[in-house]
Amino acid sequence: MASKLKPDDIEPGDAPVPSAIELVGRWGRLRPLDAARDAAGLYPLSHDEHTQATWIDMKVGPFATERAFAEHVAALVADPKRAFFAVDGPDGGPLGWLCLMEARPAHHVVELGYVLYTPPLQRTRLATEALYLILRHVFDDLGYRRLEWTCTSTNQRSRKAADRLGFVYEGMLREGLFLKGKPRDICMYSILSSEWPARRAALEAWLDPANFRDGRQIWSLTEIRAAAGHDPGEPADPPLPL
């Protein structure tokens, strides 16, 4: 007698290939990156005396001229294997971008990478909200099972962001890439669809306007996640002011 298949044994159909669409939040929005529209505004924000560190752990850049940068952005958005989302601030101007890439639709796996956050976007509510919007899109709209995040081992800002958002560290690919003339160790992180509901609840609790007083957070995202299993409105312990 043949054994019955369990739900986990059934092969799912391919997930949709990601494409850039508009995703609206409270403090800004994501939309398809447009080289002709966005390069001129992003170049000065990403190329001044305060942004050199931005490019150290990226595959390319910085760019000597706005024209070279614009040509690079045009090449990025023309790549059908990548979906680039511009991050617009409240005034509608682009402040950075996010990318869904390396999709394996048959396995429901995709990577969030090539993130460019200019200084006006860094450490803002929109910076976190943009990541929340893209994670929600990957899991809730597209139905992916696994979202990956990779960065060089020396990219402390990216590694802290992954930890803060609740990505799970899986290990290091020794000399996994050759970037800008030298081999780099690559750190691998992921969130699974089974983990997403808890991550989503924590992000929504952090983004709630009630979590801010005079523009400052009351609970950090790490603190909210540490209180997993408790209603953020009625925590087991009082919130810790920053």
Contacts in CASP RR format, 6 or more apart in sequence:
PFRMAT RR
TARGET T0000
AUTHOR 0000-0000-0000
METHOD contacts of the structure
MODEL  1
MASKLKPDDIEPGDAPVPSAIELVGRWGRLRPLDAARDAAGLYPLSHDEH
TQATWIDMKVGPFATERAFAEHVAALVADPKRAFFAVDGPDGGPLGWLCL
MEARPAHHVVELGYVLYTPPLQRTRLATEALYLILRHVFDDLGYRRLEWT
CTSTNQRSRKAADRLGFVYEGMLREGLFLKGKPRDICMYSILSSEWPARR
AALEAWLDPANFRDGRQIWSLTEIRAAAGHDPGEPADPPLPL
12 108 0 8 1.000
12 145 0 8 1.000
13 106 0 8 1.000
14 105 0 8 1.000
14 106 0 8 1.000
15 103 0 8 1.000
15 105 0 8 1.000
15 108 0 8 1.000
15 110 0 8 1.000
15 142 0 8 1.000
15 143 0 8 1.000
15 144 0 8 1.000
15 145 0 8 1.000
16 105 0 8 1.000
16 142 0 8 1.000
16 143 0 8 1.000
17 103 0 8 1.000
17 105 0 8 1.000
18 83 0 8 1.000
18 100 0 8 1.000
18 103 0 8 1.000
18 110 0 8 1.000
18 138 0 8 1.000
18 142 0 8 1.000
19 83 0 8 1.000
20 30 0 8 1.000
20 31 0 8 1.000
20 32 0 8 1.000
20 33 0 8 1.000
20 83 0 8 1.000
20 84 0 8 1.000
20 85 0 8 1.000
21 31 0 8 1.000
21 32 0 8 1.000
21 137 0 8 1.000
22 29 0 8 1.000
22 30 0 8 1.000
22 31 0 8 1.000
22 32 0 8 1.000
23 29 0 8 1.000
23 30 0 8 1.000
23 31 0 8 1.000
23 85 0 8 1.000
23 133 0 8 1.000
23 134 0 8 1.000
23 136 0 8 1.000
23 137 0 8 1.000
25 129 0 8 1.000
25 133 0 8 1.000
26 125 0 8 1.000
26 129 0 8 1.000
26 207 0 8 1.000
26 209 0 8 1.000
27 89 0 8 1.000
27 90 0 8 1.000
27 124 0 8 1.000
27 125 0 8 1.000
27 126 0 8 1.000
27 129 0 8 1.000
28 87 0 8 1.000
28 88 0 8 1.000
28 89 0 8 1.000
28 90 0 8 1.000
28 92 0 8 1.000
28 126 0 8 1.000
28 129 0 8 1.000
28 130 0 8 1.000
29 88 0 8 1.000
29 89 0 8 1.000
29 92 0 8 1.000
29 133 0 8 1.000
30 85 0 8 1.000
30 86 0 8 1.000
30 87 0 8 1.000
30 88 0 8 1.000
30 98 0 8 1.000
30 130 0 8 1.000
30 133 0 8 1.000
30 134 0 8 1.000
31 85 0 8 1.000
31 86 0 8 1.000
31 88 0 8 1.000
32 77 0 8 1.000
32 84 0 8 1.000
32 85 0 8 1.000
32 86 0 8 1.000
33 73 0 8 1.000
33 76 0 8 1.000
33 77 0 8 1.000
33 84 0 8 1.000
33 85 0 8 1.000
33 86 0 8 1.000
33 94 0 8 1.000
33 97 0 8 1.000
34 77 0 8 1.000
34 86 0 8 1.000
35 70 0 8 1.000
35 73 0 8 1.000
35 74 0 8 1.000
35 76 0 8 1.000
35 77 0 8 1.000
36 74 0 8 1.000
37 94 0 8 1.000
38 73 0 8 1.000
38 86 0 8 1.000
38 94 0 8 1.000
38 97 0 8 1.000
39 66 0 8 1.000
39 69 0 8 1.000
39 70 0 8 1.000
39 73 0 8 1.000
39 74 0 8 1.000
40 66 0 8 1.000
40 70 0 8 1.000
41 93 0 8 1.000
41 94 0 8 1.000
42 69 0 8 1.000
42 73 0 8 1.000
42 94 0 8 1.000
42 95 0 8 1.000
42 96 0 8 1.000
42 97 0 8 1.000
42 116 0 8 1.000
42 118 0 8 1.000
43 63 0 8 1.000
43 66 0 8 1.000
43 69 0 8 1.000
43 70 0 8 1.000
45 51 0 8 1.000
45 95 0 8 1.000
45 96 0 8 1.000
45 118 0 8 1.000
45 119 0 8 1.000
45 120 0 8 1.000
46 54 0 8 1.000
46 62 0 8 1.000
46 69 0 8 1.000
46 96 0 8 1.000
46 116 0 8 1.000
46 118 0 8 1.000
47 62 0 8 1.000
47 63 0 8 1.000
47 69 0 8 1.000
50 119 0 8 1.000
51 62 0 8 1.000
51 118 0 8 1.000
51 119 0 8 1.000
52 62 0 8 1.000
53 157 0 8 1.000
54 62 0 8 1.000
54 116 0 8 1.000
54 117 0 8 1.000
54 118 0 8 1.000
55 61 0 8 1.000
55 62 0 8 1.000
56 154 0 8 1.000
56 155 0 8 1.000
57 151 0 8 1.000
57 152 0 8 1.000
57 154 0 8 1.000
57 155 0 8 1.000
57 158 0 8 1.000
57 179 0 8 1.000
57 184 0 8 1.000
58 114 0 8 1.000
58 116 0 8 1.000
59 114 0 8 1.000
59 177 0 8 1.000
59 179 0 8 1.000
59 180 0 8 1.000
60 72 0 8 1.000
61 72 0 8 1.000
63 69 0 8 1.000
63 72 0 8 1.000
76 82 0 8 1.000
76 84 0 8 1.000
76 99 0 8 1.000
76 114 0 8 1.000
77 84 0 8 1.000
81 101 0 8 1.000
81 102 0 8 1.000
81 103 0 8 1.000
82 99 0 8 1.000
82 100 0 8 1.000
82 101 0 8 1.000
82 114 0 8 1.000
83 99 0 8 1.000
83 100 0 8 1.000
83 101 0 8 1.000
84 97 0 8 1.000
84 98 0 8 1.000
84 99 0 8 1.000
84 114 0 8 1.000
85 97 0 8 1.000
85 98 0 8 1.000
85 99 0 8 1.000
85 100 0 8 1.000
85 130 0 8 1.000
85 134 0 8 1.000
86 94 0 8 1.000
86 96 0 8 1.000
86 97 0 8 1.000
87 94 0 8 1.000
87 95 0 8 1.000
87 96 0 8 1.000
87 97 0 8 1.000
87 98 0 8 1.000
87 117 0 8 1.000
87 121 0 8 1.000
87 126 0 8 1.000
87 130 0 8 1.000
88 94 0 8 1.000
88 95 0 8 1.000
89 95 0 8 1.000
89 121 0 8 1.000
89 126 0 8 1.000
90 126 0 8 1.000
95 117 0 8 1.000
95 118 0 8 1.000
95 120 0 8 1.000
95 121 0 8 1.000
95 126 0 8 1.000
96 116 0 8 1.000
96 117 0 8 1.000
96 118 0 8 1.000
96 121 0 8 1.000
97 114 0 8 1.000
97 115 0 8 1.000
97 116 0 8 1.000
98 112 0 8 1.000
98 113 0 8 1.000
98 114 0 8 1.000
98 115 0 8 1.000
98 130 0 8 1.000
98 131 0 8 1.000
98 134 0 8 1.000
99 112 0 8 1.000
99 113 0 8 1.000
99 114 0 8 1.000
99 115 0 8 1.000
100 110 0 8 1.000
100 111 0 8 1.000
100 112 0 8 1.000
100 113 0 8 1.000
100 134 0 8 1.000
100 138 0 8 1.000
101 110 0 8 1.000
101 111 0 8 1.000
101 112 0 8 1.000
101 113 0 8 1.000
101 114 0 8 1.000
102 110 0 8 1.000
102 111 0 8 1.000
102 148 0 8 1.000
103 109 0 8 1.000
103 110 0 8 1.000
103 111 0 8 1.000
104 110 0 8 1.000
107 145 0 8 1.000
107 146 0 8 1.000
108 143 0 8 1.000
108 144 0 8 1.000
108 145 0 8 1.000
108 146 0 8 1.000
108 193 0 8 1.000
109 144 0 8 1.000
109 145 0 8 1.000
109 146 0 8 1.000
109 147 0 8 1.000
109 148 0 8 1.000
110 138 0 8 1.000
110 142 0 8 1.000
110 144 0 8 1.000
110 146 0 8 1.000
110 147 0 8 1.000
110 148 0 8 1.000
111 147 0 8 1.000
111 148 0 8 1.000
111 149 0 8 1.000
111 150 0 8 1.000
112 131 0 8 1.000
112 134 0 8 1.000
112 135 0 8 1.000
112 138 0 8 1.000
112 147 0 8 1.000
112 148 0 8 1.000
112 149 0 8 1.000
113 149 0 8 1.000
113 150 0 8 1.000
115 158 0 8 1.000
117 127 0 8 1.000
121 127 0 8 1.000
121 130 0 8 1.000
125 207 0 8 1.000
125 212 0 8 1.000
128 203 0 8 1.000
128 206 0 8 1.000
128 207 0 8 1.000
128 221 0 8 1.000
129 207 0 8 1.000
131 161 0 8 1.000
131 165 0 8 1.000
131 203 0 8 1.000
132 200 0 8 1.000
132 203 0 8 1.000
132 204 0 8 1.000
132 207 0 8 1.000
135 147 0 8 1.000
135 165 0 8 1.000
135 191 0 8 1.000
135 196 0 8 1.000
135 199 0 8 1.000
135 200 0 8 1.000
135 203 0 8 1.000
136 200 0 8 1.000
138 144 0 8 1.000
138 147 0 8 1.000
139 147 0 8 1.000
139 193 0 8 1.000
139 196 0 8 1.000
139 200 0 8 1.000
140 196 0 8 1.000
140 200 0 8 1.000
143 193 0 8 1.000
144 193 0 8 1.000
145 192 0 8 1.000
145 193 0 8 1.000
146 190 0 8 1.000
146 191 0 8 1.000
146 192 0 8 1.000
146 193 0 8 1.000
147 190 0 8 1.000
147 191 0 8 1.000
148 188 0 8 1.000
148 189 0 8 1.000
148 190 0 8 1.000
149 158 0 8 1.000
149 162 0 8 1.000
149 167 0 8 1.000
149 188 0 8 1.000
149 189 0 8 1.000
149 190 0 8 1.000
149 191 0 8 1.000
150 173 0 8 1.000
150 186 0 8 1.000
150 187 0 8 1.000
150 188 0 8 1.000
150 189 0 8 1.000
151 158 0 8 1.000
151 159 0 8 1.000
151 162 0 8 1.000
151 186 0 8 1.000
151 187 0 8 1.000
152 158 0 8 1.000
152 177 0 8 1.000
152 179 0 8 1.000
152 184 0 8 1.000
152 185 0 8 1.000
152 186 0 8 1.000
152 187 0 8 1.000
153 159 0 8 1.000
153 172 0 8 1.000
153 184 0 8 1.000
153 185 0 8 1.000
153 186 0 8 1.000
153 187 0 8 1.000
154 184 0 8 1.000
155 187 0 8 1.000
159 187 0 8 1.000
162 169 0 8 1.000
162 187 0 8 1.000
162 189 0 8 1.000
163 169 0 8 1.000
164 221 0 8 1.000
164 222 0 8 1.000
165 191 0 8 1.000
165 199 0 8 1.000
165 203 0 8 1.000
165 221 0 8 1.000
166 191 0 8 1.000
166 195 0 8 1.000
166 199 0 8 1.000
166 202 0 8 1.000
166 225 0 8 1.000
167 189 0 8 1.000
167 190 0 8 1.000
167 191 0 8 1.000
168 189 0 8 1.000
168 190 0 8 1.000
168 191 0 8 1.000
168 192 0 8 1.000
168 195 0 8 1.000
169 187 0 8 1.000
169 188 0 8 1.000
169 189 0 8 1.000
170 188 0 8 1.000
170 189 0 8 1.000
170 190 0 8 1.000
171 187 0 8 1.000
171 188 0 8 1.000
172 185 0 8 1.000
172 186 0 8 1.000
172 187 0 8 1.000
172 188 0 8 1.000
173 185 0 8 1.000
173 186 0 8 1.000
173 187 0 8 1.000
173 188 0 8 1.000
174 185 0 8 1.000
175 183 0 8 1.000
175 184 0 8 1.000
175 185 0 8 1.000
176 183 0 8 1.000
176 184 0 8 1.000
176 185 0 8 1.000
176 186 0 8 1.000
177 183 0 8 1.000
177 184 0 8 1.000
177 186 0 8 1.000
178 184 0 8 1.000
191 199 0 8 1.000
198 225 0 8 1.000
198 228 0 8 1.000
199 225 0 8 1.000
201 232 0 8 1.000
202 221 0 8 1.000
202 224 0 8 1.000
202 225 0 8 1.000
202 228 0 8 1.000
202 232 0 8 1.000
203 221 0 8 1.000
205 211 0 8 1.000
205 219 0 8 1.000
205 224 0 8 1.000
205 232 0 8 1.000
205 233 0 8 1.000
206 217 0 8 1.000
206 219 0 8 1.000
206 220 0 8 1.000
206 221 0 8 1.000
206 224 0 8 1.000
208 232 0 8 1.000
211 217 0 8 1.000
211 218 0 8 1.000
211 219 0 8 1.000
212 218 0 8 1.000
216 242 0 8 1.000
217 242 0 8 1.000
218 239 0 8 1.000
218 241 0 8 1.000
218 242 0 8 1.000
219 232 0 8 1.000
219 239 0 8 1.000
219 240 0 8 1.000
220 240 0 8 1.000
220 242 0 8 1.000
223 239 0 8 1.000
223 240 0 8 1.000
224 232 0 8 1.000
227 235 0 8 1.000
227 236 0 8 1.000
227 237 0 8 1.000
230 236 0 8 1.000
END
